Structure formats: C-alpha cells, structure tokens
C-alpha cells in the first residue's frame, strides 16, 4: 500500500543536500596541501563517530553527555594525546568551516528545488544532522528553507547519533507533526533509514 503524502520532510545534511564524492576529493586535495597537521585529529574524530554509532546499536538505551559531538571530541583528544584546544580547532576548521565553499558548489540543486516547492505548498521542513549544521546552512545560503534544525553539538536535547531516532523525533516535535506524517530524506540507509524506521517515519534514500 502506498504511503500517504508526508506533511513534513526531515533531511540529513552531509552527503544528502550536497554530493559527497566530489566534496571528498576536493577536501582531500586541500588537506594534502594545507592540512597535514590536522590529519591525526580528523582521522581519530571520524573513527570515533563510527565507534559511537556501533555502541548505540549494541546498547539502544545509551546516551552521551552533554552530546555525541562532545563525546567524539573527548575521545579524539584522549586517543591522540593532542590538546582539546588544538583538536577542536582542527575539527572546526576542516569539518565545519572549510568544506562550506565546496558544499555550495556541489549542492544537490534538484533536491533543494523540491524542498522549496514542498514548503511553498504548505509542507514543513527540518534539518537533522549528527554534526553541527547551522554554520554550514548559513554558508550554503539555504538556512531559510528549514523550519527547524536539530544537530548534534547544537540542540540541547540531542544526545544520540543515528540510527537512534531521537533527532528525527525531536524535529517532528518541533514542527508539531506526528512521526507517521514525516518523510526522512538521507544518503545512508543504515543511519538515516534506520533512524527513520525506528521513529515510524517514511524514508527516501538519496543516491
């Protein structure tokens, strides 16, 4: 049976609102030229993102305080022996600020146009991310297309990563929409899709 039309769209950011592959290539080249000193911090931080995700799969009741982003940061500092100040500087520079120029260039224009058309028809939209997102949305010039932003490291009630459903459920709550009336749009079936199914929401995979 076909699902009824959604009243709200909840979108992932990284790899969904922009094409991930060309961005990774561009950032790899930039890192090779300018970011050698940040590589240990970045590799450890990214690795611990997947570690936290696997821990959540093993223990669905697990929560990270104050949030998963800060837990990743703490673990990266412990694993590398680099100071918190320097690891934080590397992460903010190379994972939040520097990629924004490439995000603008590789924005999925067709998907963004769908979002704009959906809102024009009265639909509600939210951005749900496992990483801080507000700076990225502002830099991409698309923040005005989202009625709510629920991102790890920014939202005070978000303590778990996808595939935990928390982020999408918080977004639905903020939009005043029931979970069954929401469509999740994301690029990872294991993370975005898993979280959508756990929340009782529809899911669309972006390839």
N, C-alpha and C positions, 0 to 999 in steps of 0.2 A: 504494500500500500504506500502511495506517495505521501511524504510528509507535508503537512500544511505549510503555507508560506511563513517564514520567520518574521517576527516583529522587531528583532534586534540582531545585529551582526556583531560578533566579538572576534576581533582579528589579532593574530600574532603579529609581531613586527619583523624581527630578524629572519631573513630568508623568505618572508611572506610578502611584505609590502615592497621589497626590492629583491632583485635576483642575486642570490648568494654567490654563485660561482664566479662571475666577473669581479665582484667586490673582493672575494678572497684572493684572486690573482693580483688585483691592484694593490691590496694591502700587503701581500707577501713581498711584492717588489719594493714597496715603500719601507717595509720593515728591514729588508736586506740592505737598503741604502742608509737608513737613518735610525733603525730601532734595535740594533744588536744588543744594547744594554738592557733592553726591556724583555728580551725573549724568555728568560727564566721565569720572570713574574707571570707573563702571559700564558706560557705553557702550563705552569702549575695551577693558575687560576682556572683555566679551561678544563684541565683534567679533574679538578675538584668539583666542577659543575656536574660532570657525569657521575662522579662518586656520590654526590648528594642525591642525585636522581635515583641511583641504584639503591641507596639506603632507604629512600622513601618507598620504593617498590617492595623492599623487604619488610618495612615496618610502616604501614599506612597511617599509623597514629603519630608518627614522628613529626615534630615541629622544630624549626630553627629560630633562635632568638638572638638579636631582635628580628632578623630576617635571613633568608638564604644567601642573599648577596653579601652581607657582612660575614656570614659563616664561611663562605668561599674565600673572602679576603683574609680572614683569620687563618684559615688552613694554608693558604698560599704563603703567608708570612712565616708560619711555623715550618713549612716544608722547605722553603728556600733559604731561610735564615736572613733574608733581606728585611730591612726595616719596614714597619707598617706604612710610614710616610712615603717611602720610595715605591713600594708595591702599589699603593693606592694611586700614586702619580702615574705609574706605568699603565694601570688599568684604565684610569680616567682618560689619559691621553690617547691610548691606542685602541681601546674598545668602545669609547663613548664619543670623543671629540673628533679624532682624525678620520674615522670612517664616514662621517656625515656627508662630506663632499662627494664620496662615491655612492652613498645611498641616494642622493639626489639624482645622480647620473643614471643609476640603474633601477630607479623606481619602476614598479610594475604599473605602467600608466593605465592599462586596461582595467586592472583590478581597482585602482583608485577611482577611475571614472564610474565603475559600478557602485562603489561606496557612496560617491557623491549623488548619483542618481537615486540610490536607495533612500538616502536621507531626504532628498527632495520630495520623495513620495510619502514621507512621514515616518520612515524607519529610524530606529535608534542605533548608534554605533559606539563601540568601546574598543580600546586597545589593551591587550593583556600580554605582558611580557615577563620573562624570567630575569631580565636585566633592566636597569634604569632606562626610561624611554622618553622622558619629556624633552630633554635636550635634543635628542635625535629627531623627534617630531617637529620641534620648532625649526631646527636647521633644514629639515626637508621641506618646510613650508606647508605641512599638512595637518598641523595640530587642530585647526578649526573644523576638521571633518570628523572629530571624535567627541562624543558627549561625555565620555569618562575615560580615564587612564588608570589601569591597575598594574603596577610594575613593581617587581622585587627591588628592594632598596629605597622605594619611594612611598608605597602605600603602607600605612601603619598597621594594617590587619593582615597583610600577606606574609606568611611565614614559611610557605612550602612552594616547591617548584612543580611544574607539570611533570608527570601526568596526574598529580593531585589536582582535584577540581576546584580548589579554593579560589584561584584567580578569576576563573570564569563565573563562579557563583557570586563572588563579590561584585563583579561587573554587572551581572544581571540584577543584583540587589540595588546597585546604584542607579541603574536605568529604570528600575521599577517594573521589570519584566520577569515573567516566570521562566525557569530553565527550559521547559519544553517549547517555549516560543523563541528560543535563541538558536542561531546558526554560528558555529565556530568555524573560522577560516584560518588554516595554518599549513605549514610546509612539512610538518613531521607527524606521521600517523601515530608513532609511539608516544610522543609528548602531547602535542595539541589534540590529536584524535583520541588518545587515551583519556586525557582530561575531559574532553567533551563528552565522551561516553559515560565516564564516572559521574558527570554532572547531569546526565539525562538530556543532553543537547544534541542537535544535529551537527554534522561535521562535513566540511568540504576541504579536500586536500589540494593544495596548490603545488603544481609540479614545475 
